[in-house]
Amino acid sequence: MSRQALARQGMWRRQPMIQDPKLRWGLALGALVYLLLALSTIDVNWARVAEGASRGLNFLTAFAQPDFVSRRGDIIDGILESLTMTLTSTVIGVALAIPVGLGGARNIAPWPIYYLCRSIITVSRTFQEIIIAILFVVMFGFGPLAGMITLAFATIGFMAKLLAEDIEDLDWRQVEAIRATGASWWQTMNHAIQPQVMPRLIGLSMYRLDINFRESAVIGIVGAGGIGATLNTSISRYEYDTSAAILLIIIAIVLLCEYSSSHVRRWTQ
Amino acid sequence: MPVSTTTQGTPIWRLRTTRAQWLQYLGWLTGACLFLLCWKVISDNTMWVFVEDAGRQGSDLISRMLPPEWSYAQRLWKPMWDTLNIATLGTLLGIAMAFPVAFLAARNTTPHPLVRSAALVIIVASRSINSLIWAMLLVTILGPGVLAGIIAIALRSIGFVGKLLYEAIEEIHPTPVEAISATGAGRLQVMNYGVLPQVMPAFAGISVYRWDINIRESTVLGLVGAGGIGLQLNAAINSLAWNQVSVIFVMIFATVLVSEWISARVRHAII
């Protein structure tokens, strides 16, 4: 009986998300097979888990009484270093992302430049910050400079991609209007394109500031400066109360960043 | 737009008032000073001797990476499969946990404002902490292995999926919800027939998007011992086998490109 006829008799069922029953059951079966295969390859050392359970409990209780004091010096140094890395890398990254973003927009860039900029964006977005950090630590030595360059490089990919997409979507009539006045390329950029993308660019920069801070907390693991090294040490020494303190500080700073960036965004739009 | 008049009586149009102009100038000045200050801190903590030969180190690194030792790729299929499993199972676990949290966090479906703030705290905590940090913690608790990676990815995904999903829930049309509740439906029935169908496409899109990000993140979880191709990467870097590192980079690059393509296609089909 058709769905309509059934519904008329009061036996209504909702529409399935995938109309074709063969495809629907095929997908479900495939998912099931994959799940079984995937789950069967996980081998868990339950003895080790049982041993670690008490540590897990320690960690949870550490959040109730975080220890900000005993490693105060290390924590303050690490956080300050993370913050400086965050700020400089965001400024440099955004400054470099603007030309790459302009070059990556199909409607204003010629083919060779478009491909060049798009490949920069792809490479920068594919590799996690931490992989890039490993390479830059090898090149520039340990310390915050390597971390700053890493974050700036990651910022280029992120900002340039979103900026390029934004430029591709902009209102082309304004560009035509400015061009019709005989404006040069720079003048077109400055008066037709920049005003249209500026609010979003500012919002994205604030967002990236926030991301860069979060990332600066991990690239320290491979020696690229910031709070990550302190955090890593505290975790591997099982000083969970210090780790909890660091994590709480990170959460607080991210919250603060998010709160202020939502204000800035409201103010620019 | 402020206008000032010259002594001749001709108006001059300006973009900003004098006050706004000064404030803007001051803002830029403060920003520039802050930037220079931060730069100085970084510069003080840097060994410039090492930076000077960065070019040489870089070219040395590249010469060691090339040509890649392609035969090494044979040993990478199992770690790659683990990486995919970490990302996929982690995403599944993450969205399973994020789903109820999002409903508790959305203003229009939450049972109580207090519950809402608790859910928001979960979302923020999960979002602020990188999956690598979760992995480090879980490796000390659960021991090294794929399981720690899966849970790390899941914990990180809760915040991302939860935030985007609760925003989607807050933006639904109230009319279907009203219509369903007008039939005398219970709370859960309203959710099921009024809210859920409206957010389902967004939910599927967000999940696939997060899966794509998780593939990228799971490639590095092995660096802290949480399984996947990162373990091989760590081993290769520690033994300075840079020609193996480049093979791993190529594998990661290809996987991420494919997953991004799949995710874009699926999202395109859903939305």
Chai-1 contact restraints between the chains, C-beta under 6 A:
chainA,res_idxA,chainB,res_idxB,connection_type,confidence,min_distance_angstrom,max_distance_angstrom,comment,restraint_id
A,A38,B,N85,contact,1.0,0.0,6.0,A-B,restraint_1
A,A38,B,L89,contact,1.0,0.0,6.0,A-B,restraint_2
A,I42,B,V146,contact,1.0,0.0,6.0,A-B,restraint_3
A,V44,B,L147,contact,1.0,0.0,6.0,A-B,restraint_4
A,N45,B,G143,contact,1.0,0.0,6.0,A-B,restraint_5
A,R48,B,G143,contact,1.0,0.0,6.0,A-B,restraint_6
A,V49,B,L142,contact,1.0,0.0,6.0,A-B,restraint_7
A,G52,B,I141,contact,1.0,0.0,6.0,A-B,restraint_8
A,G52,B,L142,contact,1.0,0.0,6.0,A-B,restraint_9
A,R55,B,I141,contact,1.0,0.0,6.0,A-B,restraint_10
A,G56,B,I141,contact,1.0,0.0,6.0,A-B,restraint_11
A,T84,B,C38,contact,1.0,0.0,6.0,A-B,restraint_12
A,T84,B,V41,contact,1.0,0.0,6.0,A-B,restraint_13
A,T84,B,I42,contact,1.0,0.0,6.0,A-B,restraint_14
A,L87,B,C38,contact,1.0,0.0,6.0,A-B,restraint_15
A,T88,B,C38,contact,1.0,0.0,6.0,A-B,restraint_16
A,T88,B,W39,contact,1.0,0.0,6.0,A-B,restraint_17
A,V91,B,F35,contact,1.0,0.0,6.0,A-B,restraint_18
A,T126,B,F253,contact,1.0,0.0,6.0,A-B,restraint_19
A,T126,B,V256,contact,1.0,0.0,6.0,A-B,restraint_20
A,Q128,B,V220,contact,1.0,0.0,6.0,A-B,restraint_21
A,I130,B,V220,contact,1.0,0.0,6.0,A-B,restraint_22
A,M139,B,A54,contact,1.0,0.0,6.0,A-B,restraint_23
A,M139,B,Q57,contact,1.0,0.0,6.0,A-B,restraint_24
A,M139,B,G58,contact,1.0,0.0,6.0,A-B,restraint_25
A,F140,B,V51,contact,1.0,0.0,6.0,A-B,restraint_26
A,F140,B,A54,contact,1.0,0.0,6.0,A-B,restraint_27
A,G141,B,M47,contact,1.0,0.0,6.0,A-B,restraint_28
A,G141,B,F50,contact,1.0,0.0,6.0,A-B,restraint_29
A,G143,B,N45,contact,1.0,0.0,6.0,A-B,restraint_30
A,G143,B,T46,contact,1.0,0.0,6.0,A-B,restraint_31
A,P144,B,I42,contact,1.0,0.0,6.0,A-B,restraint_32
A,P144,B,N45,contact,1.0,0.0,6.0,A-B,restraint_33
A,L145,B,I42,contact,1.0,0.0,6.0,A-B,restraint_34
A,L145,B,T46,contact,1.0,0.0,6.0,A-B,restraint_35
A,M148,B,I42,contact,1.0,0.0,6.0,A-B,restraint_36
A,R214,B,N130,contact,1.0,0.0,6.0,A-B,restraint_37
A,V218,B,N130,contact,1.0,0.0,6.0,A-B,restraint_38
A,V218,B,L132,contact,1.0,0.0,6.0,A-B,restraint_39
A,I235,B,M136,contact,1.0,0.0,6.0,A-B,restraint_40
A,I250,B,S128,contact,1.0,0.0,6.0,A-B,restraint_41
A,I251,B,A125,contact,1.0,0.0,6.0,A-B,restraint_42
A,I251,B,S128,contact,1.0,0.0,6.0,A-B,restraint_43
A,V254,B,S128,contact,1.0,0.0,6.0,A-B,restraint_44
A,L255,B,V124,contact,1.0,0.0,6.0,A-B,restraint_45
